[in-house]
Amino acid sequence: MNIENFPGYSLVNGDVFTSKGKKLTRTVTNNRVRYKMKQKDGSWVSLPERTLFFLAGLLIQIPASAKLVNNTVKKYYVDTDGTIYGFGKMTPDGEILQAFVDSSGYLAVGIDGYPRTVHSLVANAFIVQGYSDMGLVCMHKDNNKLNPLLNNLSIGTYSSNNSDAYSDKLIASKKGSVRHAKISSVRVAWHIIDLPNLILKYKGINTKIAWHIGCSGTAVKNRRKKMGL
């Protein structure tokens, strides 16, 4: 199919071809697929894939099961399979956000310019809204951080999360040991824990903070040192 304002190009089965049948090479910039293409006025632009799909007449259709993501600047929807749809000035007819693996090993997407884990978006929309503010954590039933499907997620306490990790042999020892402190500092989902607030709540006592989270006091101490708290 033809692409508006870009004569000489066509979209075939998700790929872009020139009039001579040459397939364009995709480039990835800021986690978005782009194509370098010549406009009808002769100038070259780097066109995002989703904008290209829009110009070709392909519009994003939001599934009936998808729900609106709360507290965002742009409009985003999340579906039970972890697909995130976004709508903005540059993408008025929608785009499917491209997921990436964050520093903690979880699938994430860019929401309003900030990384958000996909499993947390799914859990907030379909299980418990604002669960992290309640001192709860989202758990993956199959222990696979890259599986954000709704039927793979559950909400529980930090202590239950670490108990499950011990039962599933993801951590080597029970709470309180030095070995657990080292492992739990990685296992605990620190990126969704409001540690400054917990420090105030428990008057800076690491053991009490650790009890709330479900890890060791050493893990909290190490995290505070890393954050400069």
N, CA, C and O of each residue as an XYZ file, in Angstrom:
916
protein
N       0.840     -1.195      0.000
C       0.000      0.000      0.000
C       0.878      1.249      0.000
O       1.983      1.238      0.543
N       0.381      2.323     -0.611
C       1.129      3.558     -0.723
C       1.205      4.292      0.606
O       0.372      4.101      1.493
N       2.236      5.146      0.723
C       2.455      5.900      1.959
C       2.301      7.385      1.644
O       3.034      7.930      0.819
N       1.353      8.030      2.300
C       1.041      9.436      2.039
C       2.271     10.321      2.223
O       2.995     10.200      3.212
N       2.501     11.233      1.237
C       3.605     12.203      1.238
C       4.965     11.570      0.961
O       5.985     12.258      0.987
N       4.988     10.257      0.695
C       6.258      9.582      0.409
C       6.118      8.753     -0.869
O       6.064      7.525     -0.807
N       6.058      9.428     -2.041
C       5.923      8.706     -3.310
C       7.162      7.846     -3.567
O       8.280      8.217     -3.211
N       6.941      6.722     -4.177
C       8.072      5.839     -4.472
C       8.314      4.804     -3.405
O       9.238      3.999     -3.526
N       7.496      4.803     -2.347
C       7.620      3.808     -1.296
C       6.295      3.086     -1.122
O       5.231      3.639     -1.401
N       6.371      1.872     -0.667
C       5.156      1.108     -0.384
C       5.380      0.229      0.839
O       6.507     -0.151      1.155
N       4.285     -0.083      1.516
C       4.325     -0.918      2.705
C       3.726     -2.282      2.357
O       2.568     -2.385      1.953
N       4.541     -3.323      2.523
C       4.106     -4.674      2.188
C       4.406     -5.613      3.352
O       5.567     -5.849      3.688
N       3.339     -6.153      3.970
C       3.487     -7.103      5.085
C       4.403     -6.577      6.194
O       5.206     -7.316      6.763
N       4.260     -5.279      6.486
C       5.014     -4.696      7.586
C       6.397     -4.200      7.221
O       7.087     -3.645      8.076
N       6.831     -4.380      5.973
C       8.135     -3.907      5.512
C       7.966     -2.799      4.483
O       6.947     -2.725      3.797
N       8.984     -1.931      4.380
C       8.930     -0.804      3.446
C       9.843     -1.083      2.256
O      10.999     -1.470      2.421
N       9.306     -0.881      1.059
C      10.070     -1.118     -0.170
C      10.058      0.138     -1.037
O       9.104      0.916     -1.020
N      11.142      0.318     -1.796
C      11.183      1.397     -2.781
C      10.473      0.917     -4.040
O      10.092     -0.248     -4.152
N      10.300      1.843     -4.992
C       9.627      1.491     -6.254
C      10.443      0.486     -7.060
O       9.919     -0.172     -7.959
N      11.746      0.371     -6.729
C      12.614     -0.581     -7.424
C      12.648     -1.935     -6.714
O      13.382     -2.840     -7.109
N      11.832     -2.054     -5.650
C      11.762     -3.331     -4.951
C      12.810     -3.538     -3.874
O      12.949     -4.644     -3.351
N      13.560     -2.477     -3.530
C      14.576     -2.594     -2.500
C      13.940     -2.425     -1.118
O      13.202     -1.471     -0.872
N      14.234     -3.356     -0.236
C      13.698     -3.308      1.123
C      14.524     -2.350      1.978
O      15.747     -2.473      2.045
N      13.853     -1.389      2.637
C      14.556     -0.415      3.474
C      15.046     -1.059      4.773
O      14.408     -1.953      5.329
N      16.195     -0.577      5.234
C      16.776     -1.060      6.487
C      16.189     -0.307      7.670
O      16.105      0.921      7.656
N      15.790     -1.041      8.681
C      15.254     -0.423      9.897
C      16.401      0.013     10.809
O      17.414     -0.675     10.926
N      16.224      1.156     11.446
C      17.166      1.594     12.475
C      16.388      1.786     13.777
O      15.186      2.051     13.757
N      17.080      1.648     14.899
C      16.429      1.816     16.199
C      17.031      3.016     16.914
O      18.232      3.043     17.183
N      16.202      4.009     17.221
C      16.616      5.222     17.918
C      15.676      5.452     19.090
O      14.459      5.527     18.915
N      16.250      5.566     20.296
C      15.430      5.755     21.506
C      14.342      4.688     21.609
O      13.186      4.973     21.921
N      14.753      3.452     21.337
C      13.863      2.287     21.451
C      12.700      2.312     20.467
O      11.689      1.642     20.677
N      12.846      3.090     19.387
C      11.800      3.141     18.374
C      12.377      2.808     17.005
O      13.456      3.271     16.636
N      11.638      2.000     16.269
C      12.048      1.637     14.915
C      11.781      2.808     13.979
O      10.700      3.397     14.002
N      12.775      3.140     13.154
C      12.635      4.264     12.221
C      13.132      3.860     10.830
O      13.890      2.903     10.671
N      12.678      4.623      9.827
C      13.130      4.449      8.457
C      13.573      5.806      7.912
O      12.917      6.820      8.147
N      14.692      5.817      7.183
C      15.131      7.036      6.523
C      14.493      7.057      5.147
O      14.736      6.178      4.320
N      13.654      8.100      4.905
C      12.878      8.146      3.668
C      12.863      9.553      3.081
O      13.015     10.544      3.795
N      12.675      9.617      1.760
C      12.639     10.898      1.054
C      11.187     11.321      0.849
O      10.371     10.554      0.337
N      10.873     12.571      1.262
C       9.528     13.109      1.088
C       9.327     13.566     -0.359
O      10.266     13.586     -1.155
N       8.092     13.931     -0.678
C       7.786     14.330     -2.062
C       8.467     15.636     -2.455
O       8.612     15.929     -3.642
N       8.896     16.440     -1.438
C       9.616     17.678     -1.760
C      11.119     17.436     -1.907
O      11.882     18.372     -2.142
N      11.535     16.185     -1.770
C      12.940     15.838     -1.959
C      13.774     15.794     -0.693
O      14.922     15.352     -0.728
N      13.220     16.244      0.424
C      13.970     16.239      1.680
C      13.900     14.867      2.364
O      12.935     14.122      2.195
N      14.938     14.554      3.133
C      15.020     13.267      3.830
C      14.588     13.421      5.284
O      14.904     14.422      5.927
N      13.874     12.439      5.795
C      13.456     12.444      7.198
C      13.619     11.043      7.778
O      13.623     10.046      7.057
N      13.753     10.999      9.094
C      13.772      9.727      9.813
C      12.374      9.513     10.368
O      11.964     10.186     11.314
N      11.651      8.584      9.785
C      10.228      8.423     10.088
C       9.996      7.252     11.054
O      10.395      6.126     10.758
N       9.352      7.506     12.210
C       9.019      6.415     13.131
C       8.102      5.401     12.455
O       7.239      5.773     11.660
N       8.285      4.138     12.766
C       7.506      3.076     12.125
C       6.011      3.271     12.285
O       5.245      3.067     11.343
N       5.589      3.673     13.503
C       4.154      3.797     13.737
C       3.551      4.975     12.975
O       2.393      4.926     12.561
N       4.344      6.037     12.791
C       3.865      7.163     11.986
C       3.711      6.715     10.538
O       2.774      7.111      9.844
N       4.643      5.889     10.103
C       4.585      5.357      8.747
C       3.319      4.515      8.562
O       2.635      4.627      7.545
N       3.015      3.670      9.558
C       1.802      2.856      9.475
C       0.548      3.728      9.386
O      -0.401      3.415      8.667
N       0.573      4.842     10.147
C      -0.577      5.760     10.121
C      -0.738      6.374      8.740
O      -1.848      6.454      8.213
N       0.381      6.811      8.151
C       0.333      7.422      6.827
C      -0.093      6.425      5.760
O      -0.624      6.809      4.718
N       0.142      5.152      6.022
C      -0.246      4.114      5.073
C      -1.697      3.681      5.268
O      -2.209      2.824      4.548
N      -2.350      4.295      6.262
C      -3.764      3.997      6.478
C      -4.028      2.897      7.474
O      -5.157      2.428      7.613
N      -2.977      2.481      8.173
C      -3.162      1.445      9.182
C      -3.337      2.106     10.545
O      -2.407      2.735     11.052
N      -4.509      1.972     11.137
C      -4.803      2.602     12.415
C      -4.755      1.570     13.532
O      -5.095      0.405     13.329
N      -4.332      2.005     14.706
C      -4.267      1.123     15.860
C      -5.672      0.862     16.403
O      -6.427      1.799     16.661
N      -6.011     -0.392     16.570
C      -7.291     -0.772     17.137
C      -7.074     -1.285     18.566
O      -6.373     -2.276     18.770
N      -7.672     -0.613     19.550
C      -7.505     -1.013     20.946
C      -8.473     -2.147     21.268
O      -9.672     -2.010     21.024
N      -7.988     -3.259     21.806
C      -8.886     -4.373     22.173
C      -9.878     -3.940     23.250
O      -9.578     -3.061     24.059
N     -11.047     -4.551     23.257
C     -12.076     -4.216     24.241
C     -11.621     -4.531     25.658
O     -12.128     -3.949     26.617
N     -10.665     -5.451     25.796
C     -10.185     -5.850     27.124
C      -9.183     -4.859     27.721
O      -8.902     -4.915     28.918
N      -8.644     -3.956     26.902
C      -7.638     -3.010     27.375
C      -8.238     -1.960     28.304
O      -9.408     -1.597     28.180
N      -7.414     -1.476     29.238
C      -7.860     -0.452     30.189
C      -6.928      0.756     30.151
O      -5.749      0.640     29.818
N      -7.481      1.913     30.497
C      -6.725      3.157     30.501
C      -5.712      3.158     31.641
O      -6.031      2.768     32.765
N      -4.490      3.598     31.344
C      -3.461      3.741     32.370
C      -3.684      5.064     33.086
O      -3.740      6.111     32.441
N      -3.812      5.037     34.398
C      -4.095      6.244     35.163
C      -2.851      7.103     35.396
O      -1.721      6.619     35.335
N      -3.088      8.377     35.664
C      -2.052      9.327     36.075
C      -0.923      9.463     35.051
O       0.252      9.373     35.409
N      -1.269      9.676     33.800
C      -0.275      9.909     32.762
C      -0.620     11.186     32.011
O      -1.772     11.619     32.000
N       0.390     11.789     31.381
C       0.175     13.017     30.612
C      -0.492     12.677     29.283
O      -1.535     13.235     28.941
N       0.115     11.761     28.542
C      -0.488     11.280     27.309
C      -1.482     10.176     27.656
O      -1.569      9.749     28.808
N      -2.220      9.722     26.668
C      -3.207      8.665     26.894
C      -2.606      7.314     26.523
O      -2.148      7.105     25.399
N      -2.618      6.407     27.490
C      -2.087      5.065     27.276
C      -3.118      4.033     27.719
O      -3.892      4.258     28.649
N      -3.105      2.892     27.025
C      -3.957      1.764     27.388
C      -3.086      0.529     27.546
O      -2.091      0.371     26.838
N      -3.458     -0.347     28.472
C      -2.726     -1.594     28.690
C      -3.690     -2.767     28.553
O      -4.818     -2.714     29.042
N      -3.237     -3.822     27.885
C      -4.071     -5.004     27.719
C      -3.556     -6.130     28.615
O      -2.462     -6.038     29.172
N      -4.348     -7.185     28.748
C      -4.010     -8.288     29.651
C      -2.764     -9.056     29.206
O      -2.163     -9.775     30.005
N      -2.374     -8.909     27.941
C      -1.178     -9.603     27.461
C       0.078     -8.743     27.576
O       1.154     -9.142     27.131
N      -0.067     -7.553     28.180
C       1.084     -6.679     28.378
C       1.342     -5.711     27.247
O       2.327     -4.973     27.286
N       0.484     -5.693     26.237
C       0.639     -4.729     25.144
C       0.204     -3.348     25.616
O      -0.858     -3.197     26.221
N       1.037     -2.332     25.334
C       0.745     -0.964     25.746
C       0.497     -0.113     24.504
O       1.316     -0.090     23.586
N      -0.633      0.585     24.482
C      -0.997      1.457     23.370
C      -0.880      2.910     23.814
O      -1.306      3.267     24.912
N      -0.295      3.751     22.948
C      -0.121      5.151     23.302
C      -0.711      6.084     22.257
O      -0.726      5.774     21.065
N      -1.200      7.234     22.720
C      -1.776      8.237     21.830
C      -1.236      9.609     22.226
O      -1.280      9.980     23.399
N      -0.728     10.359     21.251
C      -0.185     11.681     21.522
C      -0.265     12.551     20.286
O      -0.882     12.168     19.292
N       0.365     13.739     20.343
C       0.319     14.666     19.216
C       0.985     14.081     17.982
O       0.516     14.289     16.864
N       2.088     13.344     18.180
C       2.801     12.763     17.059
C       2.161     11.461     16.589
O       2.397     11.012     15.467
N       1.354     10.864     17.450
C       0.704      9.596     17.103
C      -0.776      9.681     17.455
O      -1.239      8.951     18.331
N      -1.528     10.558     16.791
C      -2.949     10.765     17.129
C      -3.807      9.523     16.945
O      -4.835      9.371     17.604
N      -3.384      8.630     16.044
C      -4.156      7.422     15.819
C      -3.538      6.206     16.503
O      -3.912      5.065     16.233
N      -2.596      6.472     17.386
C      -2.087      5.415     18.234
C      -0.813      4.743     17.771
O      -0.456      4.788     16.594
N      -0.145      4.131     18.703
C       1.052      3.338     18.458
C       1.132      2.246     19.516
O       0.585      2.389     20.609
N       1.805      1.176     19.189
C       2.080      0.120     20.163
C       3.485      0.352     20.690
O       4.445      0.322     19.920
N       3.621      0.582     21.990
C       4.914      0.901     22.566
C       5.849     -0.308     22.502
O       5.448     -1.443     22.762
N       7.089     -0.035     22.153
C       8.079     -1.105     22.058
C       8.701     -1.355     23.430
O       9.258     -0.441     24.039
N       8.608     -2.573     23.906
C       9.128     -2.919     25.227
C      10.633     -3.183     25.175
O      11.178     -3.568     24.141
N      11.292     -2.966     26.316
C      12.719     -3.261     26.455
C      12.944     -3.860     27.833
O      12.057     -3.803     28.684
N      14.105     -4.428     28.059
C      14.436     -5.018     29.354
C      15.192     -3.984     30.183
O      16.242     -3.501     29.759
N      14.667     -3.639     31.366
C      15.308     -2.611     32.191
C      16.468     -3.203     32.986
O      16.769     -4.391     32.868
N      17.119     -2.365     33.797
C      18.311     -2.779     34.541
C      18.026     -3.860     35.572
O      18.947     -4.533     36.035
N      16.745     -4.036     35.941
C      16.374     -5.068     36.910
C      15.928     -6.361     36.234
O      15.581     -7.332     36.907
N      15.939     -6.369     34.892
C      15.581     -7.570     34.160
C      14.112     -7.702     33.836
O      13.672     -8.754     33.374
N      13.330     -6.630     34.074
C      11.893     -6.658     33.792
C      11.604     -5.993     32.451
O      12.343     -5.114     32.007
N      10.514     -6.426     31.811
C      10.057     -5.735     30.612
C       9.536     -4.359     31.006
O       8.828     -4.221     32.003
N       9.882     -3.350     30.230
C       9.454     -1.982     30.533
C       9.155     -1.239     29.238
O       9.574     -1.656     28.158
N       8.425     -0.134     29.361
C       8.134      0.742     28.230
C       8.311      2.186     28.690
O       8.327      2.473     29.887
N       8.442      3.087     27.719
C       8.555      4.503     28.051
C       7.179      5.143     28.138
O       6.444      5.186     27.151
N       6.829      5.641     29.322
C       5.552      6.327     29.540
C       5.843      7.772     29.920
O       6.438      8.027     30.967
N       5.432      8.716     29.087
C       5.685     10.143     29.338
C       7.164     10.424     29.569
O       7.527     11.298     30.356
N       8.012      9.672     28.872
C       9.449      9.913     28.964
C      10.147      9.177     30.095
O      11.350      9.355     30.290
N       9.424      8.357     30.843
C      10.015      7.615     31.952
C       9.751      6.122     31.784
O       8.703      5.735     31.266
N      10.705      5.267     32.222
C      10.477      3.822     32.115
C       9.460      3.335     33.140
O       9.506      3.718     34.310
N       8.543      2.488     32.688
C       7.555      1.865     33.573
C       7.538      0.378     33.279
O       7.477     -0.016     32.114
N       7.590     -0.454     34.308
C       7.568     -1.893     34.081
C       6.196     -2.321     33.588
O       5.170     -1.832     34.062
N       6.190     -3.242     32.629
C       4.937     -3.690     32.029
C       4.080     -4.437     33.041
O       2.863     -4.253     33.080
N       4.714     -5.289     33.870
C       3.924     -6.054     34.836
C       3.214     -5.147     35.834
O       2.104     -5.456     36.268
N       3.847     -4.020     36.207
C       3.204     -3.105     37.157
C       2.013     -2.403     36.512
O       1.012     -2.142     37.179
N       2.115     -2.097     35.220
C       0.997     -1.476     34.507
C      -0.178     -2.437     34.417
O      -1.329     -2.042     34.601
N       0.119     -3.701     34.132
C      -0.936     -4.720     34.048
C      -1.585     -4.922     35.413
O      -2.810     -4.962     35.523
N      -0.759     -5.050     36.454
C      -1.274     -5.305     37.799
C      -2.118     -4.143     38.309
O      -3.161     -4.359     38.927
N      -1.677     -2.918     38.058
C      -2.438     -1.750     38.507
C      -3.772     -1.641     37.789
O      -4.764     -1.215     38.379
N      -3.800     -2.020     36.525
C      -5.027     -1.887     35.735
C      -6.029     -2.996     36.012
O      -7.236     -2.758     36.012
N      -5.531     -4.216     36.250
C      -6.444     -5.358     36.303
C      -6.526     -6.061     37.663
O      -7.432     -6.865     37.881
N      -5.593     -5.771     38.581
C      -5.631     -6.473     39.871
C      -5.920     -5.501     41.018
O      -7.027     -5.487     41.556
N      -4.927     -4.688     41.393
C      -5.122     -3.719     42.479
C      -4.482     -2.394     42.083
O      -3.263     -2.319     41.926
N      -5.283     -1.358     41.920
C      -4.759     -0.035     41.596
C      -4.007      0.534     42.789
O      -4.533      0.561     43.902
N      -2.771      0.990     42.562
C      -1.962      1.587     43.618
C      -1.441      0.591     44.639
O      -1.254      0.943     45.804
N      -1.200     -0.654     44.222
C      -0.771     -1.693     45.173
C       0.555     -1.372     45.851
O       0.739     -1.697     47.023
N       1.481     -0.741     45.136
C       2.784     -0.437     45.732
C       2.659      0.580     46.869
O       3.440      0.548     47.820
N       1.668      1.491     46.770
C       1.441      2.464     47.836
C       0.882      1.786     49.090
O       0.923      2.353     50.182
N       0.361      0.575     48.925
C      -0.175     -0.187     50.055
C       0.890     -1.084     50.688
O       0.598     -1.848     51.608
N       2.131     -0.988     50.188
C       3.193     -1.829     50.712
C       3.177     -3.223     50.128
O       3.701     -4.159     50.732
N       2.568     -3.375     48.935
C       2.465     -4.682     48.302
C       3.348     -4.744     47.057
O       3.825     -3.722     46.561
N       3.552     -5.950     46.571
C       4.419     -6.144     45.416
C       3.724     -7.064     44.416
O       2.916     -7.911     44.797
N       4.044     -6.890     43.138
C       3.519     -7.752     42.087
C       4.476     -8.915     41.887
O       5.678     -8.715     41.713
N       3.936    -10.143     41.912
C       4.769    -11.342     41.796
C       4.466    -12.090     40.505
O       3.325    -12.124     40.045
N       5.511    -12.693     39.925
C       5.379    -13.505     38.723
C       5.272    -14.976     39.148
O       6.189    -15.520     39.762
N       4.170    -15.594     38.821
C       3.924    -16.970     39.263
C       4.968    -17.945     38.727
O       5.337    -18.897     39.415
N       5.452    -17.712     37.490
C       6.429    -18.623     36.907
C       7.867    -18.145     37.120
O       8.809    -18.722     36.577
N       8.028    -17.062     37.933
C       9.344    -16.500     38.248
C      10.078    -15.968     37.013
O      11.297    -15.796     37.033
N       9.330    -15.712     35.950
C       9.915    -15.185     34.722
C       9.623    -13.690     34.638
O       8.477    -13.294     34.425
N      10.641    -12.866     34.801
C      10.468    -11.415     34.787
C       9.986    -10.899     33.431
O       9.471     -9.785     33.333
N      10.156    -11.712     32.391
C       9.785    -11.278     31.054
C       8.385    -11.742     30.654
O       7.997    -11.637     29.491
N       7.634    -12.254     31.624
C       6.273    -12.714     31.351
C       5.270    -11.869     32.131
O       4.950    -12.194     33.274
N       4.766    -10.782     31.525
C       3.836     -9.877     32.216
C       2.363    -10.188     31.968
O       1.509     -9.337     32.217
N       2.045    -11.393     31.480
C       0.643    -11.735     31.232
C      -0.154    -11.678     32.527
O       0.352    -12.051     33.585
N      -1.388    -11.218     32.451
C      -2.223    -11.065     33.631
C      -2.359    -12.370     34.411
O      -2.298    -12.360     35.640
N      -2.539    -13.482     33.719
C      -2.723    -14.755     34.425
C      -1.443    -15.278     35.055
O      -1.456    -16.317     35.715
N      -0.331    -14.562     34.856
C       0.936    -14.948     35.479
C       1.274    -14.070     36.676
O       2.299    -14.274     37.326
N       0.412    -13.086     36.972
C       0.720    -12.117     38.022
C      -0.202    -12.278     39.227
O      -1.348    -12.710     39.106
N       0.334    -11.918     40.392
C      -0.464    -11.884     41.620
C       0.106    -10.790     42.512
O       1.252    -10.373     42.346
N      -0.697    -10.335     43.448
C      -0.272     -9.284     44.378
C      -0.100     -9.881     45.774
O      -0.943    -10.647     46.241
N       1.007     -9.519     46.436
C       1.252    -10.016     47.785
C       2.195     -9.096     48.537
O       2.509     -8.004     48.063
N       2.647     -9.527     49.707
C       3.581     -8.737     50.508
C       5.005     -9.027     50.068
O       5.270    -10.026     49.399
N       5.916     -8.148     50.449
C       7.318     -8.367     50.126
C       7.846     -9.625     50.804
O       8.660    -10.352     50.234
N       7.381     -9.878     52.019
C       7.830    -11.064     52.745
C       7.351    -12.334     52.044
O       8.097    -13.309     51.959
N       6.108    -12.331     51.539
C       5.612    -13.508     50.830
C       6.363    -13.697     49.518
O       6.566    -14.827     49.072
N       6.771    -12.598     48.904
C       7.537    -12.677     47.670
C       8.864    -13.380     47.910
O       9.273    -14.238     47.129
N       9.539    -13.006     49.009
C      10.815    -13.624     49.312
C      10.646    -15.058     49.809
O      11.509    -15.904     49.572
N       9.530    -15.333     50.501
C       9.262    -16.705     50.927
C       9.062    -17.605     49.718
O       9.547    -18.735     49.687
N       8.335    -17.088     48.711
C       8.138    -17.845     47.481
C       9.467    -18.068     46.768
O       9.717    -19.139     46.214
N      10.313    -17.045     46.789
C      11.618    -17.169     46.136
C      12.451    -18.251     46.803
O      13.152    -19.008     46.132
N      12.371    -18.321     48.143
C      13.105    -19.359     48.877
C      12.538    -20.739     48.555
O      13.289    -21.691     48.343
N      11.205    -20.843     48.521
C      10.549    -22.116     48.217
C      10.868    -22.577     46.798
O      11.010    -23.772     46.541
N      10.978    -21.633     45.894
C      11.270    -21.957     44.501
C      12.771    -22.085     44.240
O      13.202    -22.275     43.103
N      13.575    -21.975     45.337
C      15.034    -22.119     45.267
C      15.697    -21.025     44.438
O      16.750    -21.231     43.835
N      15.049    -19.841     44.420
C      15.665    -18.694     43.743
C      16.624    -17.973     44.667
O      17.514    -17.261     44.202
N      16.457    -18.148     45.979
C      17.402    -17.630     46.952
C      17.886    -18.802     47.791
O      17.172    -19.793     47.945
N      19.088    -18.694     48.331
C      19.752    -19.852     48.915
C      19.526    -20.052     50.406
O      19.843    -21.120     50.928
N      18.989    -19.059     51.108
C      18.816    -19.225     52.544
C      17.669    -18.378     53.058
O      17.159    -17.523     52.334
N      17.260    -18.599     54.282
C      16.142    -17.889     54.872
C      16.537    -16.484     55.297
O      17.715    -16.125     55.285
N      15.530    -15.687     55.677
C      15.771    -14.312     56.084
C      16.727    -14.261     57.260
O      16.707    -15.127     58.135
N      17.568    -13.228     57.268
C      18.445    -12.992     58.397
C      19.883    -13.376     58.147
O      20.774    -12.854     58.818
N      20.152    -14.278     57.198
C      21.523    -14.710     56.955
C      22.239    -13.717     56.051
O      21.608    -12.934     55.341
N      23.573    -13.762     56.088
C      24.370    -12.877     55.247
C      24.130    -13.197     53.779
O      24.041    -12.293     52.948
N      24.024    -14.496     53.457
C      23.798    -14.893     52.081
C      22.475    -14.333     51.577
O      22.402    -13.852     50.446
N      21.435    -14.385     52.391
C      20.133    -13.860     51.979
C      20.204    -12.357     51.751
O      19.566    -11.827     50.841
N      20.980    -11.676     52.581
C      21.111    -10.230     52.446
C      21.667     -9.870     51.076
O      21.213     -8.920     50.438
N      22.664    -10.649     50.628
C      23.290    -10.362     49.342
C      22.332    -10.637     48.193
O      22.274     -9.871     47.230
N      21.578    -11.732     48.292
C      20.680    -12.097     47.203
C      19.433    -11.237     47.200
O      18.987    -10.804     46.137
N      18.864    -10.983     48.358
C      17.616    -10.230     48.405
C      17.790     -8.798     47.946
O      16.830     -8.165     47.509
N      19.021     -8.274     48.041
C      19.249     -6.921     47.560
C      19.045     -6.844     46.052
O      18.789     -5.773     45.501
N      19.162     -8.005     45.386
C      18.881     -8.067     43.958
C      17.433     -8.480     43.718
O      16.771     -7.966     42.817
N      16.950     -9.415     44.536
C      15.610     -9.973     44.357
C      14.524     -8.942     44.613
O      13.545     -8.883     43.869
N      14.677     -8.125     45.656
C      13.649     -7.150     46.001
C      13.484     -6.130     44.884
O      14.470     -5.633     44.340
N      12.249     -5.821     44.545
C      11.954     -4.863     43.475
C      12.092     -3.439     44.014
O      11.092     -2.758     44.246
N      13.329     -2.994     44.212
C      13.586     -1.687     44.826
C      12.985     -0.536     44.026
O      12.637      0.500     44.592
N      12.864     -0.714     42.716
C      12.407      0.392     41.870
C      10.957      0.787     42.140
O      10.524      1.853     41.701
N      10.196     -0.049     42.856
C       8.815      0.328     43.175
C       8.619      0.509     44.681
O       7.488      0.632     45.150
N       9.729      0.524     45.443
C       9.641      0.701     46.894
C       9.957      2.150     47.251
O      10.983      2.682     46.826
N       9.100      2.780     48.013
C       9.311      4.154     48.451
C      10.165      4.121     49.714
O       9.663      4.282     50.827
N      11.469      3.909     49.519
C      12.382      3.748     50.657
C      12.465      4.995     51.537
O      12.470      4.853     52.759
N      12.530      6.208     50.983
C      12.560      7.404     51.849
C      11.362      7.475     52.794
O      11.505      7.863     53.953
N      10.185      7.101     52.298
C       8.986      7.126     53.137
C       9.060      6.072     54.240
O       8.633      6.316     55.369
N       9.601      4.904     53.909
C       9.751      3.841     54.921
C      10.766      4.236     55.989
O      10.614      3.889     57.160
N      11.789      4.956     55.581
C      12.794      5.418     56.537
C      12.153      6.350     57.556
O      12.442      6.269     58.750
N      11.281      7.236     57.080
C      10.568      8.135     57.988
C       9.592      7.369     58.863
O       9.492      7.613     60.065
N       8.873      6.440     58.246
C       7.850      5.672     58.968
C       8.448      4.859     60.100
O       7.871      4.789     61.185
N       9.594      4.247     59.861
C      10.220      3.377     60.866
C      11.434      4.023     61.536
O      12.293      3.340     62.094
N      11.482      5.371     61.465
C      12.496      6.159     62.157
C      13.921      5.713     61.841
O      14.804      5.755     62.698
N      14.127      5.291     60.610
C      15.466      4.956     60.145
C      16.015      3.629     60.624
O      17.192      3.340     60.405
N      15.192      2.808     61.274
C      15.673      1.521     61.794
C      15.619      0.480     60.674
O      14.543      0.070     60.239
N      16.795      0.065     60.223
C      16.877     -0.825     59.067
C      16.155     -2.153     59.269
O      15.528     -2.661     58.340
N      16.234     -2.715     60.460
C      15.601     -4.014     60.702
C      14.087     -3.934     60.574
O      13.453     -4.866     60.078
N      13.504     -2.820     61.022
C      12.054     -2.654     60.921
C      11.645     -2.432     59.465
O      10.621     -2.942     59.011
N      12.460     -1.665     58.743
C      12.199     -1.441     57.318
C      12.281     -2.773     56.578
O      11.454     -3.069     55.716
N      13.291     -3.574     56.927
C      13.497     -4.871     56.292
C      12.324     -5.807     56.566
O      11.912     -6.558     55.682
N      11.782     -5.769     57.785
C      10.648     -6.613     58.122
C       9.436     -6.261     57.271
O       8.690     -7.137     56.834
N       9.253     -4.956     57.043
C       8.133     -4.502     56.206
C       8.295     -4.998     54.771
O       7.328     -5.426     54.140
N       9.524     -4.936     54.263
C       9.784     -5.313     52.872
C       9.844     -6.829     52.702
O       9.382     -7.378     51.703
N      10.429     -7.494     53.712
C      10.587     -8.940     53.613
C      11.978     -9.356     53.200
O      12.158    -10.389     52.555
N      12.981     -8.541     53.574
C      14.367     -8.897     53.280
C      15.178     -8.743     54.562
O      14.599     -8.741     55.648
N      16.471     -8.618     54.472
C      17.320     -8.467     55.654
C      17.683     -7.005     55.886
O      17.593     -6.172     54.984
N      18.098     -6.715     57.122
C      18.521     -5.364     57.451
C      19.752     -4.957     56.665
O      19.918     -3.784     56.331
N      20.620     -5.922     56.364
C      21.825     -5.632     55.581
C      21.472     -5.193     54.176
O      22.108     -4.305     53.608
N      20.435     -5.835     53.615
C      19.999     -5.457     52.267
C      19.505     -4.011     52.248
O      19.802     -3.258     51.320
N      18.749     -3.628     53.282
C      18.257     -2.252     53.390
C      19.430     -1.293     53.564
O      19.477     -0.236     52.935
N      20.370     -1.669     54.417
C      21.547     -0.828     54.666
C      22.321     -0.586     53.376
O      22.730      0.539     53.089
N      22.517     -1.651     52.602
C      23.250     -1.526     51.345
C      22.501     -0.646     50.339
O      23.103      0.138     49.606
N      21.179     -0.796     50.323
C      20.381      0.001     49.403
C      20.397      1.474     49.801
O      20.489      2.351     48.941
N      20.307      1.745     51.094
C      20.361      3.130     51.564
C      21.705      3.779     51.222
O      21.773      4.949     50.844
N      22.755      2.996     51.366
C      24.095      3.501     51.045
C      24.198      3.825     49.562
O      24.781      4.838     49.174
N      23.620      2.945     48.729
C      23.656      3.153     47.283
C      22.872      4.400     46.883
O      23.260      5.117     45.960
N      21.741      4.660     47.599
C      20.888      5.807     47.286
C      21.300      7.066     48.032
O      20.757      8.144     47.790
N      22.260      6.928     48.942
C      22.708      8.087     49.707
C      21.700      8.537     50.749
O      21.594      9.728     51.043
N      20.950      7.577     51.315
C      19.908      7.901     52.300
C      20.370      7.553     53.714
O      19.627      7.756     54.674
